[in-house]
Amino acid sequence: MGTVGLWFARSQDGVALRSLPEGVSAQEVQGVPVFIVRHNRQVEAFLDSAQHLANEQLWWCPIEEVFVSPFHGELFDAQGHALAGPAFRNLDRVSVRVTVGDAVVVDPFTVQKGAPRNAEESSVDAAVMGAYRSWSERSAGEPTTFCQRRVMGAGNPHS
């Protein structure tokens, strides 16, 4: 994890908003792995965990702009909506607030369970879903991106 994660772990006051990268970043907050998603002053955080197996972490795939489970092909969009695989609900969120002084405070122990899965609410691009389905079903030949190769590596995160 990066320096930002260390700041979260040591400070109850949070970190400066400007120190968080735009987009998605993997962080560790008070020993809990999370994904921080930042768009300007809007910040949200998801637990870095597949829902049905303990200790199964997710990956952020920046080209496809999805979170994916390398073992079971669970797929979530950048807003945490469940799209594919055995996920029965959206990603779990943790408490985040941006203070008046632009400090970001994340509480990884205040968890809001993800809503039940609803494929229609997803904002993921249909082309991304089509590409994911084709390679996840192993019908489209060799994968072309890092995330595709890792997910198709026979469920082995070290392949």
N, C-alpha and C positions, 0 to 999 in steps of 0.2 A: 504494500500500500504506500501511497505517497505521503509527503509531509503534511498535507491537509488532514489525512486520517490521524496522524499523531496529535495534531492540534485538537481534533474532536475528542480524542481519548483523554487528553489532559485537562481540558477546559470545560467547565460547566457554563461558561459565558458564551460558548460558540466560537465561530471563526468569522473573519471578515468576508463578506459576500464577494468582494473583489478577488479573494484568494481561491475561490472555487471556479474551476473551468466551466465554460458554457457547454451545454450538452450533457452527456452521461459520463459519470466517472465512478469507478469502484473505490470505495473507502471502507475503513474500519472505524466504527464509532463505539467507544467504550468496549472494545473487544468483539463487537458484533459486525459481521460483514454486511454492507448495504450498498445499493446503487443510489447515488445522488444525481438527480436530474435537474439541471438549471437552465432556465430561459429568462434572461435579464434578471428581474427581481423575483420571479416565480421559481420556487425551489420545492421539490418533493423528493421523497426517499422511499425506496422499496427494500424489503428484506431480500438478501441474496440467497434465496433458498427455494428449491423446488418444493411443492406442497406435499407430495405423497411419500417422499423418502427423506429421512433425517440426514443431514450433512450433505445433501446433493446440491451443490451450488450451481448457479446460472452463469452464463456468459453473455456479455453484451457484444453484439455483432454490428459494428458501425456501418458496414456497407449495406447490409440488409435493414438496419435500424430496428433490430428486434433483440429481445432477450431469449436465450434458448437453453434448454437442458441438454447437455451432451449425451446423456444416457437414454432418455426416453422421448426426445424430440418435442417436449413441451415448448410452445412458442408463445411469446407475449409481445405486444407492441410497446412502443416507448412510453405509453400512458399506463402500462401494466395490465392491459386487457388480454385475457387468455384467447389465443387464436387457434391452436392446434395441439395435438397430443393429449395425454390423459389428464391435463389440468381441469379441475372441476370448478375453479373460481379464478378471479383475477389475482394479481400479485398482492401480497400483504404490504400495507404502507406503514411507515413509522412517523411519529409526530415530528413536524418541522415547523419552525417559525422564523421569520426574518424580523429582527427588532427595528425600532425607529433608527437606531444607530448603524444599521446595515450589518448586524452580526447574525449569522445563521446558527440556530440552536437546534440540534437533532437529538431526540430522545428515542433510542432504539428499543426501549423497553415499553413504550406506549405504542401498541400495535393495533392497527385497524385491519381486520381480516378483509381480504378481497371479496368483492361481490360475486355472486354466482355467475358462472360463465354465460356470456351472451355474445355470440359471434357477430351479431348485427351492430353492436355498439363500437366495434373496432374501427380505428381510423387508418389502419395499415393499407397501403396501396395494393390493389388487386394483383398487379404484376409481381410484387414481392411475394405475396401468398402463393401465386401460381408457381413461381420459381422454387419456393420452399417445398411445396407439395411434390413437385417433380423430382427433386433430388432426395427428399426425405423418403420417398417411396422407392428409391434406388432404381428408378426407371429411366433416368435421363443420362446415364453414363457417369463419367468421373466428375466429382465436385470441382468447382473453380475457385472458391474463396476459402480462406483459412477456416472460417466457422463451418462451412459446408464439409470440408475435409475432416475437421475434428468430430462433428456430429456423426458423420458416416464412418468413422474409424472403429466400427464394431463396438461402440459403447465404451471404448477405452480412452480416458482423458489424456493418457500419456502417449498416444499414437501420433 
